[in-house]
Amino acid sequence: MNNSPLFSKTFKCLISVTAAIRENYLLIMVLACATYLGMQRHGGFIIYLVFPPIVLYQFVQLFRHRKSIPLVVAHLIAVAMVILASLIIFGVHEHLHDASRAQADQVVHRIDQFWAARGHYPGSLTDIGVDEALRRDLGLTYLSSGEDVMLIYAATYVSGDKWLYSFSSHEWSYVTD
């Protein structure tokens, strides 16, 4: 058996990692499921629903086991896993938002081109060639009543929230449900 300081530190580190996995195997499964659900369109609310109680529980356990280095490391690793899962979900939703906004901006551009060519706004999105699949994927709604025209698409983070484009002010605004 090797009694060098490096071997001793490496062995203690492996014990800490093993304790972290053993202590947090259920948490790892819950985080994996919550991360998967949170990455879905309109699933970002999982971060606010599931993660705060997990972090609070880990800090309580951290305080309870403060004299056991392997368990302290296990709980710190658990908190790091929650932070990593949150960053993954935020990153996915940032990408979903950017992609949805780019598609919605293309629809706005088509509507503006229609108006410039004909002097009035289209009666529906089919008039400018927006297909049903895109409308369904983005949750696109087009409202046209005279000069008051709006385009709405579903926010990707929370179900029920929407982004609204006003053609009179030419800007997007976030509308909560």
ABEGO torsion letter per residue (X at the ends): XBABAAAAAAAAAAAAAAAAAAAAAAAAAAAAAAAAAAABBGAAAAAAAAAAAAAAAAAAAAAAAAABAAAAAAAAAAAAAAAAAAAAAAAAAAAAAAAAAAAAAAAAAAAAAAAAAAGBBBABAAAAGBBAAAAAAAGBBBBBBEABBBBBBBBAABBGBBBBBBAAAGBBBBBBX
